[in-house]
Each structure stands twice: as structure tokens, then as C-alpha cells.
Amino acid sequence: MAPIRKHGRGLRLIAAFKLLKGLALLALGIGALRLLHKDVEAIVVHWINVFQVDPHSHYMTLLLAKLSKLDDRRLKELSAGTFIYSAIFLTEGVGLALAKRWAEYLTIISTASLLPLEVYELAKHASIGKGTTKRAVVVRRDPSRSAPIIAHLAKGDRLMLVQMTADSGFYHVKTEHDQIGWVLTTYVSLSPVPPPTPTPTPIPPPLWMRLPAESRMASAMKQTEIPTAG
């Protein structure tokens, strides 16, 4: 009979966390499918009005900007991705709850597989672009000339690019007042990203410094020796 493995409290907490994330992603995937063929932005605006949230706040502006790009194809991709991650988390959670050795290895592998993405995001944010306005411009909610105006900028105001590439002739930017929107690329002057500082090559010490102490002492004695007249 195989020995029963002890199930620690930490392992139970991890299992509960995995199950919670799996169920949350499952609900998110089902919700994404229910939004197919519907005006997602209008639904969000309706709930914003219900809860009386300021639609021009930083987070609401960012949320509406993201939702404006959602279409049926992206909703299907979002639901498929959430279902896959939900299945992984639920499998890990059930396995850890039952104290299965394979669940521990699966958790380690799945967690380690996300490290390259984290490194990429850190490198991406480290090289984020900055710029200034060439003239007085407006910040729009969406990358369109007909989109609502959410802010006015003066000439010389500094901006930070949310993403490096333009979309429909607009840059996705963040202002000094933490407002996120879209500005025409023709009115933005980008600042060049400084190159990385080169690491200086260490200079090796002289040859006599690398000799043993006895050799250096003998060499010094030879150099200071006074010749005796015959």
C-alpha cells in the first residue's frame, strides 16, 4: 500500500487559488461568448451609468478605449484563450487538492512558461517612447477624427506612448495628467530612445602584478642592486 502524502496548508491555499482563477476565467469566457453580435461599448456605458461611475476617469477611459477595438473575431479569440487557461488552472487546482505529484510538476512548468512573457513586458515598458506636441492639439477617445474629445493639449506638452505603433494615423498616448487617448501622429514629435550604455571593458593589470609575491620581490631586488667595482 502506497504511503499517504501529507497535504500542507500552503498547498491547499495554492489549490484553492488555482480553482478560483479557473472558475473566474471560465465565467469570463462564457461572458465573452454572450457578447457576440452585440455593442460591447454600449453595454459597458449602460453599466457605468447604472453605478454612476465617472466615464472620463483614467481607468474608465482606458477600459472604453480597449473595448472599442473588440469585435466578434477578438471576442472568440478571447473566449478561446480564457477557456484554455481555465482548463489548466482547474486541472492544477484539482490535482493539488488531491495531493498529486503530477499537479505539482504541472504548476511549476506552467508558471515557469510565463517568465519569458514577463521579461518581454518589462523590456517593452523600459523602452517606451515619449514625445511632445508640435502645436495645440486635442486628445480623442478613439483613433478617429470623429471620436469624442477628452482633453486639450498646448504646444510643447509632453506625452508618453502607450504603444509604439500608430493606429489609423493616431498615437495611443498618456498625458501628464494621466489621461489616456489618441492624438494625430502629425502633431507629435517623438523623442529618440537612448541607446544602452556600453559596459566598459576592464583593463588587465600589468604582467608584474600577476606574478607571485616572491617573484615580484626578487625582480625589485635585482633592479635596486648596486654593482660592485672590481
GROMACS elastic network, one bead per residue, 0.5 to 0.9 nm:
[ bonds ]
;  ai    aj funct       b0    kb
    1     4     6  0.89862   500
    5    99     6  0.70982   500
    5   100     6  0.88714   500
    6    99     6  0.79023   500
    7    10     6  0.84791   500
    7    11     6  0.66843   500
    7    12     6  0.72004   500
    7    96     6  0.88583   500
    7    97     6  0.82378   500
    7    98     6  0.84025   500
    7    99     6  0.62151   500
    8    11     6  0.53570   500
    8    12     6  0.65133   500
    8    13     6  0.89021   500
    9    12     6  0.50972   500
    9    13     6  0.63051   500
    9    14     6  0.87592   500
   10    13     6  0.51265   500
   10    14     6  0.63115   500
   10    15     6  0.86379   500
   11    14     6  0.51136   500
   11    15     6  0.61403   500
   11    16     6  0.86338   500
   11    96     6  0.66890   500
   11    97     6  0.75872   500
   11    99     6  0.81220   500
   12    16     6  0.61528   500
   12    17     6  0.85630   500
   12    93     6  0.88425   500
   12    96     6  0.71136   500
   12    97     6  0.60840   500
   12    99     6  0.87845   500
   13    16     6  0.50989   500
   13    17     6  0.61319   500
   13    18     6  0.85956   500
   14    17     6  0.50283   500
   14    18     6  0.61206   500
   14    19     6  0.86040   500
   14    93     6  0.74509   500
   14    96     6  0.76689   500
   14    97     6  0.86954   500
   15    18     6  0.51286   500
   15    19     6  0.61965   500
   15    20     6  0.85893   500
   15    89     6  0.89730   500
   15    90     6  0.88349   500
   15    92     6  0.70799   500
   15    94     6  0.68900   500
   15    95     6  0.78740   500
   15    96     6  0.52733   500
   15    97     6  0.55049   500
   16    19     6  0.51199   500
   16    20     6  0.61025   500
   16    21     6  0.86463   500
   16    93     6  0.64441   500
   16    94     6  0.87724   500
   16    96     6  0.88173   500
   16    97     6  0.77433   500
   17    20     6  0.50812   500
   17    21     6  0.62084   500
   17    22     6  0.85452   500
   17    89     6  0.89054   500
   17    93     6  0.75157   500
   18    21     6  0.51945   500
   18    22     6  0.60756   500
   18    23     6  0.86512   500
   18    88     6  0.89164   500
   18    89     6  0.51707   500
   18    90     6  0.63929   500
   18    91     6  0.85646   500
   18    92     6  0.66086   500
   18    94     6  0.84945   500
   18    96     6  0.89475   500
   19    22     6  0.50174   500
   19    23     6  0.61616   500
   19    24     6  0.85412   500
   19    86     6  0.86882   500
   19    89     6  0.62668   500
   19    90     6  0.51790   500
   19    91     6  0.82734   500
   19    92     6  0.78242   500
   19    94     6  0.72754   500
   20    23     6  0.52694   500
   20    24     6  0.61419   500
   20    25     6  0.86434   500
   20    89     6  0.84784   500
   20    90     6  0.82770   500
   20    93     6  0.85355   500
   21    24     6  0.50469   500
   21    25     6  0.61108   500
   21    26     6  0.84717   500
   21    85     6  0.89943   500
   21    86     6  0.71944   500
   21    89     6  0.66582   500
   21    90     6  0.79526   500
   22    25     6  0.52447   500
   22    26     6  0.61085   500
   22    27     6  0.86844   500
   22    82     6  0.88162   500
   22    83     6  0.86380   500
   22    85     6  0.71276   500
   22    87     6  0.67060   500
   22    88     6  0.75203   500
   22    90     6  0.50471   500
   22    91     6  0.86189   500
   22    93     6  0.82080   500
   23    27     6  0.62077   500
   23    28     6  0.85815   500
   23    86     6  0.67109   500
   23    89     6  0.85103   500
   23    90     6  0.74317   500
   24    27     6  0.51653   500
   24    28     6  0.61945   500
   24    29     6  0.87082   500
   24    86     6  0.78348   500
   25    29     6  0.60942   500
   25    30     6  0.85822   500
   25    79     6  0.88772   500
   25    82     6  0.54413   500
   25    83     6  0.68075   500
   25    85     6  0.72210   500
   25    86     6  0.53038   500
   25    87     6  0.89920   500
   26    29     6  0.51882   500
   26    30     6  0.63202   500
   26    31     6  0.85906   500
   26    79     6  0.86053   500
   26    82     6  0.66043   500
   26    83     6  0.58681   500
   26    85     6  0.85664   500
   26    86     6  0.55847   500
   26    87     6  0.81964   500
   27    30     6  0.51741   500
   27    31     6  0.60753   500
   27    32     6  0.86110   500
   27    82     6  0.89371   500
   28    31     6  0.50041   500
   28    32     6  0.61335   500
   28    33     6  0.87501   500
   28    78     6  0.89465   500
   28    79     6  0.73372   500
   28    82     6  0.70339   500
   28    83     6  0.86128   500
   29    32     6  0.50787   500
   29    33     6  0.64247   500
   29    34     6  0.87796   500
   29    75     6  0.88505   500
   29    76     6  0.87890   500
   29    78     6  0.70442   500
   29    80     6  0.71059   500
   29    81     6  0.80224   500
   29    82     6  0.54305   500
   29    83     6  0.60006   500
   29    86     6  0.87613   500
   30    33     6  0.52057   500
   30    34     6  0.63731   500
   30    35     6  0.89318   500
   30    79     6  0.69399   500
   30    83     6  0.85605   500
   31    34     6  0.50564   500
   31    35     6  0.65207   500
   31    79     6  0.81735   500
   32    35     6  0.52530   500
   32    36     6  0.70477   500
   32    75     6  0.58112   500
   32    76     6  0.73967   500
   32    78     6  0.71213   500
   32    79     6  0.57088   500
   33    36     6  0.55473   500
   33    72     6  0.88747   500
   33    75     6  0.68219   500
   33    76     6  0.67707   500
   33    78     6  0.89136   500
   33    79     6  0.64681   500
   34    37     6  0.85772   500
   34    38     6  0.84680   500
   35    38     6  0.54756   500
   35    39     6  0.77408   500
   35    40     6  0.65991   500
   35    72     6  0.82826   500
   35    75     6  0.76754   500
   36    39     6  0.84771   500
   36    40     6  0.85302   500
   36    71     6  0.79488   500
   36    72     6  0.55853   500
   36    73     6  0.89033   500
   36    75     6  0.69084   500
   36    76     6  0.80491   500
   37    40     6  0.87854   500
   37    71     6  0.82056   500
   37    72     6  0.65035   500
   38    41     6  0.89011   500
   38    42     6  0.86674   500
   38    43     6  0.83313   500
   38    71     6  0.89647   500
   38    72     6  0.86229   500
   39    42     6  0.54235   500
   39    43     6  0.64541   500
   39    44     6  0.89195   500
   39    71     6  0.88912   500
   40    43     6  0.51913   500
   40    44     6  0.63335   500
   40    45     6  0.86909   500
   40    67     6  0.68397   500
   40    68     6  0.78635   500
   40    70     6  0.75554   500
   40    71     6  0.85040   500
   41    44     6  0.51309   500
   41    45     6  0.61206   500
   41    46     6  0.85544   500
   41    64     6  0.67006   500
   41    67     6  0.60138   500
   41    68     6  0.62796   500
   41    70     6  0.87020   500
   42    45     6  0.50580   500
   42    46     6  0.61180   500
   42    47     6  0.87905   500
   43    46     6  0.50756   500
   43    47     6  0.64996   500
   43    48     6  0.87115   500
   44    47     6  0.52163   500
   44    48     6  0.61437   500
   44    49     6  0.86909   500
   44    64     6  0.79863   500
   44    67     6  0.86552   500
   45    49     6  0.62425   500
   45    50     6  0.85995   500
   45    55     6  0.78278   500
   45    64     6  0.84143   500
   46    49     6  0.52543   500
   46    50     6  0.62692   500
   46    51     6  0.88772   500
   47    51     6  0.62038   500
   47    52     6  0.82579   500
   47    53     6  0.86894   500
   48    51     6  0.53810   500
   48    52     6  0.58318   500
   48    53     6  0.52725   500
   48    54     6  0.75503   500
   48    55     6  0.69127   500
   48    60     6  0.87176   500
   49    53     6  0.64103   500
   49    54     6  0.83622   500
   49    55     6  0.83370   500
   50    53     6  0.79689   500
   52    55     6  0.86770   500
   53    56     6  0.88461   500
   53    57     6  0.84108   500
   53    60     6  0.83381   500
   54    57     6  0.56344   500
   54    60     6  0.73962   500
   55    58     6  0.85304   500
   55    59     6  0.85854   500
   55    60     6  0.53926   500
   55    61     6  0.65648   500
   55    64     6  0.85599   500
   56    59     6  0.82809   500
   56    60     6  0.62772   500
   56    61     6  0.56936   500
   56   150     6  0.73684   500
   56   179     6  0.87048   500
   57    60     6  0.53299   500
   57    61     6  0.59686   500
   57    62     6  0.85448   500
   57   179     6  0.78713   500
   58    61     6  0.53433   500
   58    62     6  0.63130   500
   58    63     6  0.87195   500
   58   178     6  0.65556   500
   58   179     6  0.56930   500
   58   180     6  0.67930   500
   59    62     6  0.50880   500
   59    63     6  0.60818   500
   59    64     6  0.86159   500
   59   179     6  0.89885   500
   59   180     6  0.87658   500
   60    64     6  0.60625   500
   60    65     6  0.84433   500
   61    64     6  0.52451   500
   61    65     6  0.61007   500
   61    66     6  0.86728   500
   61   141     6  0.72007   500
   61   150     6  0.88655   500
   61   179     6  0.77168   500
   61   180     6  0.65819   500
   61   181     6  0.75451   500
   62    65     6  0.51176   500
   62    66     6  0.63186   500
   62    67     6  0.87125   500
   62   141     6  0.88475   500
   62   179     6  0.85441   500
   62   180     6  0.62449   500
   62   181     6  0.77394   500
   63    66     6  0.52136   500
   63    67     6  0.61753   500
   63    68     6  0.86277   500
   64    67     6  0.50089   500
   64    68     6  0.60148   500
   64    69     6  0.89605   500
   64   141     6  0.80217   500
   64   142     6  0.87169   500
   65    68     6  0.53252   500
   65    69     6  0.72133   500
   65   141     6  0.64705   500
   65   142     6  0.61784   500
   65   143     6  0.89410   500
   65   180     6  0.85012   500
   65   181     6  0.74806   500
   66    69     6  0.57781   500
   66    70     6  0.72393   500
   67    70     6  0.52311   500
   67    71     6  0.87180   500
   68    71     6  0.83113   500
   68   142     6  0.73993   500
   69    74     6  0.84698   500
   70    73     6  0.79895   500
   70    74     6  0.58318   500
   70    75     6  0.65564   500
   71    74     6  0.54077   500
   71    75     6  0.61266   500
   71    76     6  0.87114   500
   72    75     6  0.50130   500
   72    76     6  0.62008   500
   72    77     6  0.86665   500
   73    76     6  0.52270   500
   73    77     6  0.63319   500
   73    78     6  0.86496   500
   74    78     6  0.59784   500
   74    79     6  0.85110   500
   75    79     6  0.61123   500
   75    80     6  0.85316   500
   76    79     6  0.51601   500
   76    80     6  0.60976   500
   76    81     6  0.85908   500
   77    80     6  0.51274   500
   77    81     6  0.61523   500
   77    82     6  0.86030   500
   78    81     6  0.52355   500
   78    82     6  0.61660   500
   78    83     6  0.85964   500
   79    82     6  0.51518   500
   79    83     6  0.60872   500
   79    84     6  0.86690   500
   80    83     6  0.51903   500
   80    84     6  0.63469   500
   80    85     6  0.88320   500
   81    84     6  0.52099   500
   81    85     6  0.63362   500
   81    86     6  0.84708   500
   82    85     6  0.51704   500
   82    86     6  0.58415   500
   82    87     6  0.85110   500
   83    87     6  0.61352   500
   83    88     6  0.86898   500
   84    87     6  0.52306   500
   84    88     6  0.64203   500
   84    89     6  0.88152   500
   85    88     6  0.50536   500
   85    89     6  0.61560   500
   85    90     6  0.85069   500
   86    89     6  0.52040   500
   86    90     6  0.60082   500
   86    91     6  0.84234   500
   87    90     6  0.52071   500
   87    91     6  0.60211   500
   87    92     6  0.85618   500
   88    91     6  0.51865   500
   88    92     6  0.61935   500
   88    93     6  0.85781   500
   88   106     6  0.88508   500
   88   107     6  0.89765   500
   88   110     6  0.84009   500
   89    92     6  0.50779   500
   89    93     6  0.59867   500
   89    94     6  0.85667   500
   89   107     6  0.85612   500
   90    94     6  0.60606   500
   90    95     6  0.83965   500
   91    94     6  0.53445   500
   91    95     6  0.60509   500
   91    96     6  0.84996   500
   91   103     6  0.76589   500
   91   106     6  0.89739   500
   92    95     6  0.51411   500
   92    96     6  0.59745   500
   92    97     6  0.84206   500
   92   102     6  0.89184   500
   92   103     6  0.53612   500
   92   104     6  0.76689   500
   92   106     6  0.68182   500
   92   107     6  0.62405   500
   93    96     6  0.52220   500
   93    97     6  0.60178   500
   93    98     6  0.86106   500
   93   103     6  0.78974   500
   94    97     6  0.50636   500
   94    98     6  0.62714   500
   94    99     6  0.86356   500
   94   100     6  0.88062   500
   94   103     6  0.81682   500
   95    98     6  0.51771   500
   95    99     6  0.61835   500
   95   100     6  0.52694   500
   95   101     6  0.79865   500
   95   102     6  0.74691   500
   95   104     6  0.78681   500
   96   100     6  0.58378   500
   96   101     6  0.79442   500
   96   102     6  0.86777   500
   96   103     6  0.55733   500
   96   104     6  0.66472   500
   96   107     6  0.88365   500
   97   100     6  0.77615   500
   98   103     6  0.89088   500
   99   102     6  0.89078   500
   99   103     6  0.76827   500
   99   104     6  0.83016   500
  100   103     6  0.54535   500
  100   104     6  0.70069   500
  101   104     6  0.53593   500
  101   105     6  0.67275   500
  101   106     6  0.88264   500
  102   105     6  0.51690   500
  102   106     6  0.60894   500
  102   107     6  0.86032   500
  103   107     6  0.60678   500
  103   108     6  0.86001   500
  104   107     6  0.51582   500
  104   108     6  0.63039   500
  104   109     6  0.87116   500
  105   108     6  0.51148   500
  105   109     6  0.61474   500
  105   110     6  0.85563   500
  106   109     6  0.51713   500
  106   110     6  0.60022   500
  106   111     6  0.84256   500
  107   110     6  0.52569   500
  107   111     6  0.60124   500
  107   112     6  0.84631   500
  108   111     6  0.52842   500
  108   112     6  0.60633   500
  108   113     6  0.85668   500
  109   112     6  0.51724   500
  109   113     6  0.60854   500
  109   114     6  0.89668   500
  110   113     6  0.51812   500
  110   114     6  0.68919   500
  111   114     6  0.55898   500
  111   115     6  0.72273   500
  112   115     6  0.54196   500
  112   116     6  0.81985   500
  113   116     6  0.67935   500
  113   117     6  0.81110   500
  114   117     6  0.53867   500
  114   118     6  0.64982   500
  114   119     6  0.89245   500
  115   118     6  0.50512   500
  115   119     6  0.62536   500
  115   120     6  0.86241   500
  116   119     6  0.50641   500
  116   120     6  0.61310   500
  116   121     6  0.86712   500
  117   121     6  0.61955   500
  117   122     6  0.86238   500
  118   121     6  0.51622   500
  118   122     6  0.62331   500
  118   123     6  0.86675   500
  119   122     6  0.51375   500
  119   123     6  0.62104   500
  119   124     6  0.85364   500
  120   123     6  0.51269   500
  120   124     6  0.60178   500
  120   125     6  0.86668   500
  121   125     6  0.61710   500
  121   126     6  0.84641   500
  122   125     6  0.53115   500
  122   126     6  0.60976   500
  122   127     6  0.87925   500
  123   126     6  0.50169   500
  123   127     6  0.63715   500
  123   128     6  0.87516   500
  124   127     6  0.54303   500
  124   128     6  0.63342   500
  125   128     6  0.50609   500
  125   129     6  0.88309   500
  127   193     6  0.68008   500
  127   194     6  0.87728   500
  128   160     6  0.75705   500
  128   161     6  0.66042   500
  128   162     6  0.75845   500
  128   163     6  0.75867   500
  128   164     6  0.70934   500
  128   193     6  0.78874   500
  129   159     6  0.87768   500
  129   160     6  0.61982   500
  129   161     6  0.53438   500
  129   162     6  0.80724   500
  129   163     6  0.79660   500
  129   164     6  0.64226   500
  129   190     6  0.71355   500
  129   191     6  0.68860   500
  129   192     6  0.75099   500
  129   193     6  0.66036   500
  130   158     6  0.74569   500
  130   159     6  0.57513   500
  130   161     6  0.57787   500
  130   173     6  0.88627   500
  130   189     6  0.85838   500
  130   190     6  0.58599   500
  130   191     6  0.54560   500
  130   192     6  0.78690   500
  130   193     6  0.81098   500
  131   157     6  0.84644   500
  131   158     6  0.58517   500
  131   159     6  0.51660   500
  131   160     6  0.63470   500
  131   161     6  0.75944   500
  131   188     6  0.63678   500
  131   189     6  0.52994   500
  131   191     6  0.50462   500
  131   192     6  0.85888   500
  132   155     6  0.78184   500
  132   156     6  0.53594   500
  132   157     6  0.53881   500
  132   159     6  0.56808   500
  132   160     6  0.85983   500
  132   187     6  0.85227   500
  132   188     6  0.57246   500
  132   189     6  0.53110   500
  132   190     6  0.65843   500
  132   191     6  0.77386   500
  133   136     6  0.71074   500
  133   137     6  0.73611   500
  133   153     6  0.76713   500
  133   154     6  0.72437   500
  133   155     6  0.53329   500
  133   157     6  0.55191   500
  133   158     6  0.67032   500
  133   159     6  0.76062   500
  133   187     6  0.57611   500
  133   189     6  0.61308   500
  133   190     6  0.88015   500
  134   137     6  0.83705   500
  134   154     6  0.86339   500
  134   155     6  0.55530   500
  134   156     6  0.62057   500
  134   157     6  0.84723   500
  134   186     6  0.83309   500
  134   187     6  0.51749   500
  134   188     6  0.57087   500
  134   189     6  0.63368   500
  135   153     6  0.82268   500
  135   154     6  0.63753   500
  135   156     6  0.69910   500
  135   157     6  0.88243   500
  135   187     6  0.64453   500
  135   188     6  0.83180   500
  136   152     6  0.74421   500
  136   153     6  0.55308   500
  136   156     6  0.82684   500
  136   157     6  0.87359   500
  136   187     6  0.83759   500
  137   151     6  0.87658   500
  137   152     6  0.60712   500
  137   153     6  0.52711   500
  137   154     6  0.65515   500
  137   155     6  0.76035   500
  137   183     6  0.74684   500
  137   184     6  0.82799   500
  137   187     6  0.71875   500
  138   149     6  0.64428   500
  138   150     6  0.76065   500
  138   151     6  0.58340   500
  138   153     6  0.59344   500
  138   154     6  0.87576   500
  138   182     6  0.84414   500
  138   183     6  0.67251   500
  138   184     6  0.86172   500
  139   142     6  0.88508   500
  139   148     6  0.85979   500
  139   149     6  0.57675   500
  139   150     6  0.57466   500
  139   151     6  0.50051   500
  139   152     6  0.60709   500
  139   153     6  0.73606   500
  139   173     6  0.86064   500
  139   179     6  0.87720   500
  139   180     6  0.81570   500
  139   181     6  0.56144   500
  139   182     6  0.53670   500
  139   183     6  0.52510   500
  139   184     6  0.84371   500
  140   143     6  0.69767   500
  140   144     6  0.74724   500
  140   145     6  0.77419   500
  140   146     6  0.85121   500
  140   147     6  0.57946   500
  140   148     6  0.55950   500
  140   150     6  0.55620   500
  140   151     6  0.71530   500
  140   180     6  0.88186   500
  140   181     6  0.54552   500
  140   182     6  0.50137   500
  140   183     6  0.65402   500
  141   144     6  0.82785   500
  141   147     6  0.59403   500
  141   148     6  0.57188   500
  141   149     6  0.62671   500
  141   150     6  0.61712   500
  141   180     6  0.78967   500
  141   181     6  0.50658   500
  141   182     6  0.61974   500
  142   145     6  0.83324   500
  142   146     6  0.85436   500
  142   147     6  0.54977   500
  142   148     6  0.75249   500
  142   149     6  0.89236   500
  142   170     6  0.88935   500
  142   172     6  0.88284   500
  142   181     6  0.67083   500
  142   182     6  0.60160   500
  143   146     6  0.87522   500
  143   147     6  0.71661   500
  143   167     6  0.66516   500
  143   168     6  0.63462   500
  143   169     6  0.75598   500
  143   170     6  0.56044   500
  143   171     6  0.78230   500
  143   172     6  0.78834   500
  143   181     6  0.81153   500
  143   182     6  0.55404   500
  143   183     6  0.75776   500
  143   184     6  0.82206   500
  144   147     6  0.52552   500
  144   148     6  0.88034   500
  144   168     6  0.74271   500
  144   169     6  0.84963   500
  144   170     6  0.77408   500
  144   182     6  0.81550   500
  144   184     6  0.89264   500
  145   148     6  0.84191   500
  145   184     6  0.86723   500
  146   149     6  0.87642   500
  149   152     6  0.78331   500
  149   181     6  0.89014   500
  150   179     6  0.82301   500
  150   180     6  0.88110   500
  150   181     6  0.74998   500
  151   179     6  0.77246   500
  151   181     6  0.83880   500
  153   156     6  0.84631   500
  153   157     6  0.64250   500
  153   175     6  0.85938   500
  154   157     6  0.58099   500
  157   175     6  0.80830   500
  157   176     6  0.78982   500
  158   175     6  0.68063   500
  158   176     6  0.65812   500
  159   173     6  0.62320   500
  159   174     6  0.57829   500
  159   175     6  0.50149   500
  159   176     6  0.65649   500
  159   188     6  0.85666   500
  159   190     6  0.89357   500
  160   163     6  0.88950   500
  160   172     6  0.86160   500
  160   173     6  0.54796   500
  160   174     6  0.51129   500
  160   175     6  0.65529   500
  160   176     6  0.81123   500
  161   164     6  0.61483   500
  161   165     6  0.88817   500
  161   171     6  0.69826   500
  161   172     6  0.59318   500
  161   174     6  0.62563   500
  161   175     6  0.89699   500
  162   171     6  0.81217   500
  162   172     6  0.54309   500
  162   173     6  0.51595   500
  162   174     6  0.64467   500
  162   180     6  0.81654   500
  163   166     6  0.77116   500
  163   171     6  0.75664   500
  163   172     6  0.60789   500
  163   173     6  0.75395   500
  164   171     6  0.77978   500
  164   172     6  0.81243   500
  165   170     6  0.89355   500
  165   171     6  0.71748   500
  165   172     6  0.83687   500
  166   169     6  0.59160   500
  166   170     6  0.53941   500
  166   172     6  0.72299   500
  166   185     6  0.73625   500
  167   170     6  0.51963   500
  167   171     6  0.64561   500
  167   172     6  0.77682   500
  168   171     6  0.85766   500
  168   184     6  0.89181   500
  169   183     6  0.84801   500
  169   184     6  0.59509   500
  169   185     6  0.57923   500
  169   186     6  0.80236   500
  170   182     6  0.58045   500
  170   183     6  0.52472   500
  170   185     6  0.51316   500
  170   186     6  0.84104   500
  171   181     6  0.82847   500
  171   182     6  0.54828   500
  171   183     6  0.53452   500
  171   184     6  0.62199   500
  171   185     6  0.57210   500
  171   188     6  0.83036   500
  172   180     6  0.73277   500
  172   181     6  0.58084   500
  172   183     6  0.67714   500
  173   179     6  0.82263   500
  173   180     6  0.57378   500
  173   181     6  0.56699   500
  173   182     6  0.59261   500
  173   183     6  0.70136   500
  174   177     6  0.79407   500
  174   178     6  0.58212   500
  174   179     6  0.54876   500
  174   181     6  0.65942   500
  174   182     6  0.85272   500
  175   178     6  0.52257   500
  175   179     6  0.52375   500
  175   180     6  0.64911   500
  175   181     6  0.83166   500
  176   179     6  0.73809   500
  177   180     6  0.89475   500
  183   186     6  0.86449   500
  183   187     6  0.74814   500
  183   188     6  0.76382   500
  184   187     6  0.57612   500
  184   188     6  0.70763   500
  185   188     6  0.53273   500
  185   189     6  0.80784   500
  186   189     6  0.79200   500
  191   194     6  0.89036   500
  192   195     6  0.88946   500
  194   197     6  0.85653   500
  195   198     6  0.86832   500
  204   207     6  0.86386   500
  205   208     6  0.82571   500
  205   209     6  0.62772   500
  205   210     6  0.71273   500
  206   209     6  0.54319   500
  206   210     6  0.69010   500
  207   210     6  0.53010   500
  207   211     6  0.67767   500
  208   211     6  0.52662   500
  208   212     6  0.85179   500
  208   215     6  0.85536   500
  208   216     6  0.65791   500
  208   219     6  0.89312   500
  209   212     6  0.80024   500
  209   213     6  0.86458   500
  209   216     6  0.76847   500
  210   213     6  0.88266   500
  210   216     6  0.89807   500
  211   214     6  0.81527   500
  211   215     6  0.61849   500
  211   216     6  0.62759   500
  212   215     6  0.53769   500
  212   216     6  0.63954   500
  212   217     6  0.88043   500
  213   216     6  0.51573   500
  213   217     6  0.62182   500
  213   218     6  0.87098   500
  214   217     6  0.51725   500
  214   218     6  0.62576   500
  214   219     6  0.86466   500
  215   218     6  0.51680   500
  215   219     6  0.61337   500
  215   220     6  0.86253   500
  216   219     6  0.51234   500
  216   220     6  0.62178   500
  216   221     6  0.86996   500
  217   220     6  0.51331   500
  217   221     6  0.62264   500
  217   222     6  0.87301   500
  218   221     6  0.50959   500
  218   222     6  0.62999   500
  218   223     6  0.87592   500
  219   222     6  0.52300   500
  219   223     6  0.63946   500
  219   224     6  0.89211   500
  220   223     6  0.51486   500
  220   224     6  0.63797   500
  220   225     6  0.86705   500
  221   224     6  0.52357   500
  221   225     6  0.60055   500
  222   225     6  0.52282   500
  222   226     6  0.88328   500
  223   226     6  0.86454   500
